[in-house]
């Protein structure tokens, strides 16, 4: 019977894998059982944040030394979802998700499934083609995990591509706008797969404009270090060992402490990892009071957001190792976001 294992590990710098090396050496983790890695690096989270690619390269080289596979082959089957920016109380870290063999300990547990789309050219980013690709990849990952019902899905984490160079065929020539469109398309693709948005409204014309369309179970990051959409699905399925639980809750706005607490309450036990998405409210105000999270050249709005939301979530977790990512387009309520907590059930 498969059993999901989660290891939350600190890093001293973006290429530091010493804690994982220790777990591999003592047999706590087997390289061949690793299915996905999700983490926060200390770069700026923008187009020129190469800490994400540095970590991915270091990880695949380490796993290649353990498995005998090539780094390229490993990267093609193990999603490595990284979000740059550890402002404020946030601490650089990564979560290793492994699937182990276990003795039967129940008939239903938290499952993990992964899938990759084909390479997404710049011309398809933020368009119907990307929405459809992510929808199909989400359903494929559900099938691989044995999750038969959409209501059993807890979270879908996606790393979406952003073009490394300008392309005249792209939907926008603004690189940051393309990153946002990529996140938005992936989020709507997830929402369509889970039945949260009807097919007729899940179109490219809705992206970044029809904001009431969103998924309460999609967490999307984008970056130049990937060329396709890498999808990780978490949910409950028959045939998986018990032991780990997950809870997800929406945040109505950046100050929605009750929403954060609801996610933690839905996953009682020893916290193994936290994923949160948020964005500055586009109205320019939070609960009627003006905010100054702007896209100025001195400090990008997403850096404001990560510092603020990170402090709120880390205070509840009692730990700075929380995955907080900005750019929550169509991920949770507009101006808000969502929080997902993984815990070992006591």
C-alpha positions in Angstrom: 0.0 0.0 0.0 1.5 3.4 -0.9 2.0 6.0 1.8 2.8 9.7 1.3 5.7 11.0 3.3 6.6 14.7 3.6 9.9 16.1 4.7 10.3 19.9 5.3 14.0 20.8 5.0 15.9 24.1 5.5 18.5 25.4 3.1 21.5 27.6 3.9 21.6 28.9 0.3 19.7 28.1 -3.0 22.0 25.2 -3.8 22.1 23.7 -0.3 20.7 20.1 -0.2 22.7 18.9 2.9 19.6 18.0 4.9 18.2 15.9 2.0 21.7 14.3 1.6 21.6 13.3 5.2 18.1 11.7 4.8 19.3 9.8 1.7 22.4 8.6 3.5 20.7 7.3 6.5 17.9 5.7 4.5 15.1 7.9 5.8 14.4 8.9 2.2 15.0 6.8 -0.9 15.8 8.8 -4.0 13.6 6.6 -6.2 10.6 7.3 -4.0 10.7 11.1 -4.4 7.7 12.2 -6.5 7.8 16.1 -6.1 9.6 18.9 -4.5 8.0 22.3 -3.5 10.0 25.1 -2.0 10.9 28.7 -1.4 14.2 30.2 -2.5 15.6 33.6 -1.5 15.6 35.3 -4.9 13.4 38.1 -5.9 10.6 35.9 -7.4 10.8 37.8 -10.7 11.9 37.0 -14.2 15.6 37.2 -13.4 15.3 35.0 -10.2 17.9 32.3 -11.0 17.9 30.8 -7.5 15.0 28.6 -8.7 16.9 27.1 -11.6 20.1 26.8 -9.4 18.2 24.8 -6.8 16.5 22.6 -9.5 19.9 21.8 -11.1 21.5 21.0 -7.8 18.6 18.7 -6.8 18.6 16.8 -10.1 22.3 16.3 -9.9 22.0 14.9 -6.4 19.2 12.5 -7.3 21.1 11.4 -10.5 24.0 10.4 -8.3 21.6 8.3 -6.3 19.5 6.7 -9.0 21.7 6.4 -12.0 19.2 8.3 -14.1 20.2 11.4 -16.0 19.3 14.8 -14.5 17.2 15.5 -17.6 15.2 12.3 -17.2 14.6 13.1 -13.5 13.5 16.7 -14.3 11.0 15.3 -16.8 9.2 13.2 -14.2 9.7 15.0 -10.8 8.0 18.4 -10.6 10.2 20.9 -8.8 7.9 23.8 -7.9 9.8 26.8 -6.6 8.7 30.2 -5.6 11.3 32.9 -5.1 11.2 35.5 -2.4 11.5 34.9 1.3 10.8 38.4 2.6 10.3 39.2 6.2 9.7 36.2 8.5 9.8 33.7 5.6 12.6 31.1 5.7 14.1 29.4 2.7 13.1 25.7 2.7 11.8 22.9 0.5 9.3 20.1 1.0 10.2 16.7 -0.3 7.2 14.5 -1.2 7.9 10.8 -1.3 5.7 7.8 -1.9 6.7 4.8 0.2 5.5 1.2 0.5 3.7 0.6 3.8 1.7 -2.0 5.6 -2.0 -1.6 5.4 -3.0 1.1 7.9 -6.5 2.0 6.7 -8.4 2.0 3.4 -8.2 5.7 2.5 -5.4 8.2 2.8 -3.8 11.3 1.3 -2.6 10.6 -2.2 -0.3 12.4 -4.6 -0.3 12.3 -8.4 1.8 14.2 -10.9 1.6 15.1 -14.6 3.5 17.3 -17.1 2.0 19.0 -20.1 3.9 19.2 -23.4 6.2 22.2 -23.9 4.2 25.4 -23.9 5.4 27.8 -26.5 5.2 31.6 -25.7 2.3 32.0 -28.2 0.1 29.6 -26.1 0.8 31.2 -22.7 -2.4 32.8 -21.3 -4.5 31.3 -24.1 -7.1 28.5 -24.4 -4.4 26.0 -25.3 -2.7 26.4 -21.9 -6.0 26.2 -20.0 -6.9 23.0 -21.8 -3.5 21.5 -21.2 -3.6 22.2 -17.5 -7.1 20.8 -17.2 -6.1 17.6 -18.9 -2.9 17.3 -16.8 -4.8 17.8 -13.6 -7.2 15.0 -14.5 -4.3 12.8 -15.5 -2.6 13.4 -12.2 -5.8 12.6 -10.4 -6.0 9.3 -12.3 -2.4 8.4 -11.4 -3.2 9.0 -7.7 -6.4 7.0 -7.8 -8.5 10.1 -6.9 -11.8 9.3 -8.5 -13.9 12.3 -7.4 -13.1 16.0 -7.8 -14.5 16.8 -4.4 -11.7 14.6 -2.9 -9.0 16.9 -4.3 -7.4 19.1 -1.6 -4.9 21.1 -3.6 -3.5 21.3 -7.1 0.0 22.9 -7.2 1.3 24.0 -10.7 4.5 25.4 -11.9 3.7 27.3 -15.1 6.1 28.5 -17.7 7.2 32.0 -18.5 9.2 32.8 -21.7 12.8 33.5 -21.2 13.0 35.7 -24.3 10.5 38.0 -26.2 8.3 36.4 -28.8 6.2 38.5 -31.2 3.6 35.8 -31.3 3.0 36.0 -27.5 -0.2 37.4 -26.1 1.7 40.2 -24.5 5.2 41.7 -25.0 5.3 42.6 -21.3 7.2 39.8 -19.6 5.6 40.3 -16.2 2.2 40.4 -17.7 2.9 37.0 -19.4 3.9 35.5 -16.0 0.6 36.7 -14.6 -1.3 35.3 -17.7 0.5 32.0 -17.3 -0.6 31.7 -13.6 -4.1 32.7 -14.5 -4.5 30.2 -17.3 -3.2 27.4 -15.1 -5.6 28.4 -12.3 -8.6 28.4 -14.7 -7.4 25.1 -16.1 -7.4 23.6 -12.6 -10.8 25.2 -11.9 -12.2 23.7 -15.1 -10.8 20.2 -14.2 -12.4 20.3 -10.7 -15.7 21.7 -11.9 -15.3 25.0 -10.1 -15.7 27.0 -13.3 -18.1 26.0 -16.1 -16.4 25.1 -19.4 -18.1 28.0 -21.3 -16.6 30.6 -19.0 -13.1 29.0 -18.6 -11.7 30.8 -21.6 -8.7 33.1 -22.3 -11.0 36.1 -22.5 -11.7 35.7 -18.8 -8.1 35.7 -17.7 -7.3 38.7 -15.4 -10.7 40.3 -16.2 -13.5 38.0 -14.9 -12.0 37.9 -11.4 -15.0 36.2 -9.7 -14.0 33.1 -11.6 -11.5 31.2 -9.4 -10.5 28.0 -7.8 -10.3 27.5 -4.1 -7.8 24.6 -4.6 -5.3 25.9 -7.1 -1.8 27.2 -6.2 0.2 28.4 -9.2 3.7 29.8 -9.6 5.4 30.7 -12.9 9.0 31.1 -13.9 11.5 31.0 -16.7 13.1 27.8 -15.3 10.3 25.6 -16.7 9.0 25.2 -20.3 5.8 23.3 -19.5 3.2 23.1 -16.8 4.2 20.8 -14.0 1.2 19.6 -12.0 1.0 18.1 -8.5 -2.4 16.9 -7.2 -3.1 16.1 -3.6 -6.3 14.5 -2.5 -7.9 11.5 -0.7 -8.1 8.2 -2.4 -8.8 4.5 -1.6 -5.8 2.3 -1.3 -3.4 4.8 0.3 -2.2 4.5 3.9 -3.5 6.8 6.5 -1.3 9.1 8.6 -1.1 12.5 6.8 -4.0 14.9 6.5 -4.4 18.1 4.6 -6.7 21.1 4.9 -7.4 24.0 2.6 -9.3 27.2 3.2 -9.9 30.4 1.2 -8.8 33.8 2.4 -11.3 36.6 1.8 -8.5 39.2 2.0 -5.0 39.7 3.2 -6.1 40.2 6.8 -8.3 37.1 6.9 -6.7 35.5 10.0 -9.8 33.3 10.5 -9.3 31.9 7.0 -5.7 30.9 7.9 -6.8 29.4 11.1 -9.5 27.4 9.4 -6.9 25.7 7.2 -4.8 24.7 10.2 -8.0 23.5 12.0 -8.8 21.3 9.0 -5.4 19.5 9.4 -4.9 18.9 13.1 -1.5 17.4 14.1 2.2 18.0 13.6 2.5 20.5 10.8 4.6 19.2 7.9 4.2 22.0 5.4 2.2 25.1 4.5 1.3 26.5 1.1 -0.3 29.9 0.8 -1.3 32.2 -2.1 -2.2 35.8 -1.9 -2.3 39.0 -3.9 -2.7 42.8 -3.4 -6.3 43.8 -3.7 -6.7 45.4 -7.1 -9.2 48.0 -5.6 -6.2 49.6 -3.8 -7.8 49.1 -0.4 -8.2 46.4 2.2 -11.4 46.6 4.3 -11.9 50.2 3.2 -8.3 51.3 4.0 -5.9 52.3 1.3 -2.8 50.0 0.8 0.4 50.9 -1.0 1.3 47.6 -2.5 2.2 49.0 -5.9 4.4 47.9 -8.8 7.0 50.6 -8.2 10.6 50.1 -9.3 11.9 50.3 -5.7 9.8 47.4 -4.3 7.5 45.2 -6.4 4.0 44.7 -5.1 4.6 40.9 -4.7 7.4 41.5 -2.3 5.1 43.6 -0.1 2.6 40.8 -0.3 4.9 38.0 0.6 6.3 39.9 3.6 2.8 40.7 4.9 1.1 37.4 4.2 4.2 35.5 5.3 4.1 37.1 8.7 0.4 36.3 9.3 0.8 32.6 8.2 4.1 32.1 9.9 2.7 33.5 13.2 -0.1 30.9 13.1 2.3 28.1 12.1 4.9 29.2 14.7 7.5 28.6 11.9 9.0 30.7 9.1 9.2 27.7 6.8 6.0 28.4 5.0 5.5 28.5 1.2 4.0 31.9 0.5 3.6 33.0 -3.1 2.2 36.1 -4.6 0.3 36.4 -7.9 -2.9 34.7 -6.9 -4.8 35.4 -10.1 -8.0 33.2 -10.0 -6.6 31.4 -7.0 -9.0 32.0 -4.1 -11.3 35.1 -3.8 -10.0 38.3 -5.6 -7.8 40.3 -3.2 -7.5 37.2 -1.0 -6.1 33.8 -1.7 -5.9 30.4 0.0 -4.0 28.4 2.5 -3.2 24.7 2.6 -1.8 22.8 5.5 -0.2 19.3 5.6 0.0 17.6 9.0 0.8 14.2 10.5 -2.3 13.1 12.3 -1.8 12.4 16.0 
